[in-house]
Amino acid sequence: MKKIFKYFIVLSIVLCATNYTQAQISVGISIRTAPPALPIYTQRYCPGDGYMWTPGYWAYNDDDYYWVPDTWLLPPQFGFLWTPGYWGFADGFYGWNQGYWGRHIGYYGGINYGCGYAGSGYGGGMWRGNVFRNNTAVNNINTTIIHNTYVNNTVINNNTTVNNNQTSFNGQGGVTTKPTQREQLALRESHLKPTTSQLSNESSARANKNQFVSVNHGHPEKFAEVSTTNNLTANLKNDNTQKSVGLNQQQTNKADNINRAAPKNIQNQNKLLSVNQNVVENLQKNANNQRRQFQSHQMDVRNQQENINHQKSQQHFKQQQMKNQQINVQHHQQMQSWGNKENGNSRGNGNDRRKTKEK
């Protein structure tokens, strides 16, 4: 009975609300309790080129609000941007207006979600051909890894949701802005529903009791999630979406298979890279050991050569000493020989003189 009553109330809102509210309101969710204020959190770094940030929001289930974390994901089609959903207040009830993908940013209730979603339009990124570029002035981007970026400081440089007292709904008591003419035109364009990754993100949050206000009291601990399985075709599930993108079911299934295989391929590549790194490190260690051994061998050879040279020097010195000794002996012998000759001559001269005197 309670759900039937909710549906009846929603039907009344749909009939009485304005045109732009009728075009977006999600039938089946209408309550009297206002959604909590937006929590303050810091955006995590972008995981890679081409990823687009979508803000977190309060959803409702089992008579309680729960927080759906913000997420980085790849858009479902080239050139498409995300218009966030928002809560609208009318005739005493709060109704949820679902977000959508489209060529232009539409009306999202004037809610300032931060990181480029300042309440109207989007300053967090733009398309250049088939390449999405992130604005580093409002998004956390590691430019050493991600190169499809630009800087536009004219938008509010704020990557933390802190404004309008974190108001999370449009209407009396909240944000009271109305859609501009441009936003009304964007609302009439063809749109794509939230991707499977976004729906999965919401389902995971709904399954986690810690995300509910009754537990976290409006301050959830779990924030940014990163969707790595979504790509430009994996989330195109219904016929209308497939027609707008120009893909058939076979192409979509092929894209899904590629997505499922991608994590395994990345894991295998990471393992192979780790093995290659270990091989390179071992080769480097072996090379260092061989270089040290070669240097040690060179040192041993150098020491041996120095010892040989030293021995040769000592041997040459001994030989020189022996030569000097031989020279000294020969000189001494010569001196003795000369002295004997002089003594013999002296005796002979004395005898001759005596003989002369006797005569």
C-alpha positions as CSV (number, residue, x, y, z in Angstrom):
1,M,0.0,0.0,0.0
2,K,2.8,2.3,0.8
3,K,4.4,2.0,-2.7
4,I,1.0,2.4,-4.4
5,F,0.5,5.6,-2.4
6,K,3.9,6.8,-3.6
7,Y,3.0,6.1,-7.2
8,F,-0.2,8.0,-6.8
9,I,1.6,11.0,-5.3
10,V,4.2,11.0,-8.1
11,L,1.4,10.9,-10.8
12,S,-0.1,14.0,-9.2
13,I,3.3,15.7,-9.3
14,V,3.8,14.8,-12.9
15,L,0.4,16.3,-13.8
16,C,0.9,19.5,-11.9
17,A,4.6,20.2,-12.3
18,T,6.1,22.4,-15.0
19,N,7.1,21.1,-18.4
20,Y,10.8,20.7,-17.8
21,T,10.0,18.8,-14.5
22,Q,7.7,16.5,-16.3
23,A,10.3,15.7,-18.9
24,Q,12.8,14.5,-16.4
25,I,11.1,13.4,-13.2
26,S,11.6,9.7,-12.3
27,V,8.2,8.1,-11.6
28,G,8.1,6.1,-8.4
29,I,10.3,8.3,-6.1
30,S,8.5,11.1,-4.3
31,I,8.8,11.8,-0.6
32,R,8.2,14.5,1.9
33,T,11.6,14.5,3.6
34,A,14.3,16.7,1.9
35,P,17.5,15.0,0.8
36,P,20.6,15.7,3.0
37,A,23.1,18.4,2.1
38,L,25.8,17.4,-0.3
39,P,28.8,16.0,1.6
40,I,32.1,17.8,1.2
41,Y,34.7,15.6,-0.5
42,T,37.8,15.9,-2.7
43,Q,37.8,14.5,-6.2
44,R,40.2,11.6,-6.8
45,Y,42.7,11.7,-9.7
46,C,41.5,10.9,-13.2
47,P,42.4,7.3,-14.1
48,G,43.3,8.0,-17.8
49,D,42.7,9.9,-21.0
50,G,39.1,10.3,-22.1
51,Y,37.6,9.7,-18.7
52,M,34.8,12.1,-17.6
53,W,33.8,12.9,-14.0
54,T,30.2,12.5,-12.9
55,P,29.2,13.8,-9.5
56,G,27.8,11.9,-6.6
57,Y,24.2,12.3,-5.4
58,W,21.7,11.2,-2.9
59,A,19.3,8.4,-4.0
60,Y,16.4,7.0,-2.1
61,N,15.4,3.4,-1.2
62,D,13.7,1.6,1.8
63,D,12.5,4.9,3.3
64,D,16.0,6.3,3.5
65,Y,18.4,8.3,1.5
66,Y,21.8,6.7,0.5
67,W,24.8,8.2,-1.1
68,V,25.9,7.2,-4.6
69,P,29.6,8.0,-5.0
70,D,31.0,10.2,-7.8
71,T,32.8,8.3,-10.5
72,W,35.2,8.6,-13.4
73,L,34.0,6.8,-16.5
74,L,34.2,6.9,-20.3
75,P,31.2,8.5,-22.1
76,P,28.9,6.2,-24.0
77,Q,29.3,8.1,-27.3
78,F,31.7,10.6,-28.8
79,G,30.7,14.2,-28.3
80,F,28.3,13.4,-25.4
81,L,28.3,15.1,-22.0
82,W,26.7,14.2,-18.7
83,T,23.8,16.2,-17.3
84,P,23.6,15.3,-13.6
85,G,20.3,14.4,-11.9
86,Y,18.8,16.5,-9.2
87,W,16.0,16.6,-6.6
88,G,13.1,18.9,-7.2
89,F,10.6,20.2,-4.7
90,A,7.0,20.8,-5.7
91,D,3.6,20.7,-3.9
92,G,5.2,19.5,-0.7
93,F,7.0,16.5,-2.2
94,Y,10.6,15.9,-3.3
95,G,11.0,14.1,-6.7
96,W,14.2,12.8,-8.4
97,N,15.0,14.0,-11.9
98,Q,17.2,11.5,-13.6
99,G,20.5,12.6,-15.3
100,Y,21.2,11.8,-18.9
101,W,23.8,11.9,-21.7
102,G,23.5,14.3,-24.5
103,R,25.2,16.7,-27.0
104,H,24.8,19.6,-24.6
105,I,24.5,20.1,-20.9
106,G,20.9,20.5,-19.8
107,Y,19.3,21.8,-16.6
108,Y,20.3,20.1,-13.4
109,G,18.4,22.2,-10.9
110,G,21.1,24.8,-10.3
111,I,22.8,22.4,-7.9
112,N,26.5,23.2,-7.5
113,Y,28.1,19.7,-7.6
114,G,31.6,21.2,-8.0
115,C,34.4,20.1,-10.3
116,G,33.0,22.0,-13.3
117,Y,29.3,21.5,-12.4
118,A,28.8,25.0,-10.9
119,G,25.0,24.9,-11.2
120,S,24.6,25.7,-14.9
121,G,26.6,24.3,-17.8
122,Y,29.8,22.4,-17.4
123,G,33.4,23.7,-17.2
124,G,35.2,20.5,-16.4
125,G,36.0,19.4,-19.9
126,M,35.2,19.6,-23.6
127,W,35.3,17.6,-26.8
128,R,37.8,18.3,-29.6
129,G,36.7,16.0,-32.4
130,N,36.6,12.5,-31.0
131,V,38.9,13.4,-28.1
132,F,37.6,14.5,-24.7
133,R,39.9,17.0,-22.8
134,N,39.7,17.6,-19.1
135,N,40.1,21.1,-17.6
136,T,42.9,20.9,-15.1
137,A,41.7,24.1,-13.4
138,V,38.7,22.2,-11.8
139,N,39.7,18.5,-12.1
140,N,42.4,16.5,-10.4
141,I,44.6,15.5,-13.4
142,N,48.1,14.0,-13.4
143,T,49.4,15.7,-16.5
144,T,52.5,13.5,-16.6
145,I,50.2,10.6,-17.4
146,I,47.2,12.3,-19.0
147,H,47.9,14.6,-21.9
148,N,44.4,15.4,-23.3
149,T,44.0,18.5,-21.1
150,Y,43.6,22.2,-21.1
151,V,43.4,25.0,-18.5
152,N,40.5,27.4,-18.2
153,N,40.7,29.5,-15.0
154,T,37.6,31.5,-15.9
155,V,35.4,28.8,-14.4
156,I,35.2,28.4,-10.6
157,N,38.4,26.8,-9.5
158,N,36.8,24.4,-7.1
159,N,37.3,20.6,-7.0
160,T,35.5,20.3,-3.7
161,T,31.7,20.6,-3.4
162,V,31.4,23.6,-1.1
163,N,28.7,26.1,-2.1
164,N,25.0,26.9,-1.5
165,N,25.4,25.3,1.9
166,Q,25.7,22.0,0.0
167,T,22.1,22.3,-1.0
168,S,21.0,19.2,-2.9
169,F,17.6,20.1,-4.2
170,N,15.8,22.7,-6.3
171,G,12.7,24.5,-5.0
172,Q,11.4,26.2,-1.9
173,G,14.1,26.1,0.8
174,G,16.8,25.1,-1.7
175,V,18.1,26.4,-4.9
176,T,15.5,28.4,-6.8
177,T,17.1,28.8,-10.2
178,K,15.1,28.1,-13.4
179,P,16.3,26.5,-16.7
180,T,17.8,28.9,-19.2
181,Q,16.7,28.9,-22.8
182,R,19.8,27.0,-23.8
183,E,19.1,24.4,-21.1
184,Q,15.5,24.0,-22.3
185,L,16.8,23.4,-25.9
186,A,19.2,20.8,-24.6
187,L,16.3,19.1,-22.8
188,R,14.5,18.6,-26.1
189,E,17.5,16.8,-27.7
190,S,17.9,13.1,-28.0
191,H,19.4,11.6,-24.8
192,L,21.0,8.4,-23.6
193,K,20.1,6.9,-20.3
194,P,22.7,6.3,-17.5
195,T,25.3,3.6,-18.6
196,T,25.4,0.2,-17.0
197,S,28.5,1.3,-15.1
198,Q,26.5,4.1,-13.5
199,L,23.6,1.8,-12.7
200,S,26.0,-0.7,-11.2
201,N,27.6,2.1,-9.1
202,E,24.2,3.0,-7.8
203,S,23.3,-0.6,-7.1
204,S,26.6,-1.1,-5.2
205,A,25.9,1.9,-3.0
206,R,22.3,0.7,-2.3
207,A,23.7,-2.6,-1.1
208,N,26.1,-1.0,1.3
209,K,24.2,0.0,4.5
210,N,27.0,2.4,5.4
211,Q,25.9,4.6,2.6
212,F,22.5,5.2,4.1
213,V,21.8,8.4,6.1
214,S,20.4,6.4,9.0
215,V,23.9,5.0,9.4
216,N,26.3,7.8,8.3
217,H,24.0,10.7,9.3
218,G,24.7,12.5,6.0
219,H,28.5,12.0,6.1
220,P,29.3,8.9,4.0
221,E,32.8,7.6,4.2
222,K,33.0,6.0,0.8
223,F,33.4,8.5,-2.0
224,A,34.8,8.4,-5.5
225,E,34.6,5.2,-7.5
226,V,36.4,4.6,-10.8
227,S,34.6,2.8,-13.6
228,T,37.1,0.9,-15.8
229,T,34.8,-1.5,-17.6
230,N,32.7,1.1,-19.4
231,N,33.6,2.2,-22.9
232,L,31.9,3.9,-25.8
233,T,29.8,0.9,-26.7
234,A,29.5,-1.4,-23.7
235,N,26.5,0.4,-22.2
236,L,24.3,0.7,-25.3
237,K,21.7,-1.9,-24.3
238,N,18.4,-0.7,-25.6
239,D,17.3,-0.4,-29.2
240,N,16.8,3.4,-29.2
241,T,20.4,3.9,-27.8
242,Q,21.8,1.5,-30.4
243,K,20.0,3.4,-33.2
244,S,21.3,6.7,-32.1
245,V,24.9,5.5,-32.0
246,G,24.6,3.4,-35.1
247,L,25.7,0.1,-33.6
248,N,24.0,-3.3,-33.9
249,Q,23.7,-5.9,-31.3
250,Q,26.6,-7.9,-32.6
251,Q,28.9,-5.0,-32.4
252,T,27.7,-4.2,-28.9
253,N,28.3,-7.8,-27.8
254,K,31.7,-7.7,-29.3
255,A,32.5,-4.6,-27.3
256,D,31.2,-6.3,-24.1
257,N,33.5,-9.3,-24.8
258,I,36.4,-6.9,-25.3
259,N,35.6,-5.2,-22.0
260,R,35.5,-8.5,-20.1
261,A,38.8,-9.6,-21.6
262,A,40.5,-6.3,-21.1
263,P,41.1,-6.7,-17.3
264,K,42.6,-10.2,-17.8
265,N,44.8,-8.9,-20.6
266,I,45.9,-6.0,-18.5
267,Q,46.6,-8.4,-15.6
268,N,48.7,-10.7,-17.9
269,Q,50.5,-7.7,-19.3
270,N,51.3,-6.5,-15.8
271,K,52.6,-10.0,-14.8
272,L,54.7,-10.1,-18.0
273,L,56.0,-6.7,-17.3
274,S,56.9,-7.7,-13.7
275,V,58.7,-10.8,-15.0
276,N,60.6,-8.8,-17.5
277,Q,61.6,-6.3,-14.8
278,N,62.9,-9.1,-12.7
279,V,64.9,-10.5,-15.6
280,V,66.4,-7.1,-16.3
281,E,67.2,-6.6,-12.6
282,N,68.9,-10.1,-12.5
283,L,70.9,-9.3,-15.6
284,Q,72.0,-6.0,-14.1
285,K,73.0,-7.7,-10.9
286,N,75.1,-10.3,-12.9
287,A,76.7,-7.6,-14.9
288,N,77.6,-5.7,-11.8
289,N,79.1,-8.8,-10.2
290,Q,81.1,-9.6,-13.4
291,R,82.3,-6.0,-13.5
292,R,83.4,-6.2,-9.8
293,Q,85.1,-9.5,-10.5
294,F,86.9,-8.1,-13.5
295,Q,88.0,-5.0,-11.5
296,S,89.3,-7.4,-8.7
297,H,91.2,-9.4,-11.3
298,Q,92.7,-6.3,-12.8
299,M,93.8,-5.2,-9.3
300,D,95.4,-8.6,-8.7
301,V,97.3,-8.5,-12.0
302,R,98.4,-4.9,-11.2
303,N,99.7,-6.1,-7.8
304,Q,101.5,-9.0,-9.3
305,Q,103.1,-6.7,-11.8
306,E,104.2,-4.4,-9.1
307,N,105.7,-7.3,-7.1
308,I,107.6,-8.4,-10.2
309,N,108.9,-4.9,-10.9
310,H,110.0,-4.7,-7.2
311,Q,111.8,-8.0,-7.4
312,K,113.5,-6.9,-10.6
313,S,114.6,-3.7,-8.9
314,Q,116.0,-5.5,-5.9
315,Q,117.8,-8.0,-8.2
316,H,119.3,-5.1,-10.2
317,F,120.4,-3.4,-7.0
318,K,122.1,-6.6,-5.8
319,Q,123.9,-7.0,-9.1
320,Q,125.1,-3.4,-9.0
321,Q,126.4,-4.0,-5.5
322,M,128.3,-7.0,-6.6
323,K,129.8,-5.1,-9.5
324,N,130.8,-2.3,-7.1
325,Q,132.4,-4.9,-4.8
326,Q,134.4,-6.4,-7.7
327,I,135.6,-3.0,-8.7
328,N,136.7,-2.2,-5.2
329,V,138.6,-5.5,-5.0
330,Q,140.3,-4.9,-8.3
331,H,141.3,-1.4,-7.2
332,H,142.7,-2.7,-3.9
333,Q,144.7,-5.3,-5.7
334,Q,146.1,-2.8,-8.0
335,M,147.1,-0.5,-5.2
336,Q,149.0,-3.3,-3.4
337,S,150.8,-4.2,-6.6
338,W,151.9,-0.6,-7.1
339,G,153.1,-0.4,-3.5
340,N,155.3,-3.5,-3.8
341,K,157.0,-2.2,-6.9
342,E,157.9,1.1,-5.3
343,N,159.4,-0.7,-2.2
344,G,161.6,-2.9,-4.5
345,N,162.9,0.1,-6.4
346,S,163.8,1.9,-3.1
347,R,166.0,-1.0,-1.9
348,G,167.8,-1.2,-5.2
349,N,168.9,2.4,-5.1
350,G,170.3,2.2,-1.6
351,N,172.7,-0.7,-2.4
352,D,174.0,1.2,-5.4
353,R,174.8,4.2,-3.3
354,R,176.7,2.1,-0.7
355,K,178.7,0.5,-3.5
356,T,179.8,3.9,-4.8
357,K,181.0,5.1,-1.4
358,E,183.2,2.1,-0.9
359,K,185.0,2.7,-4.1
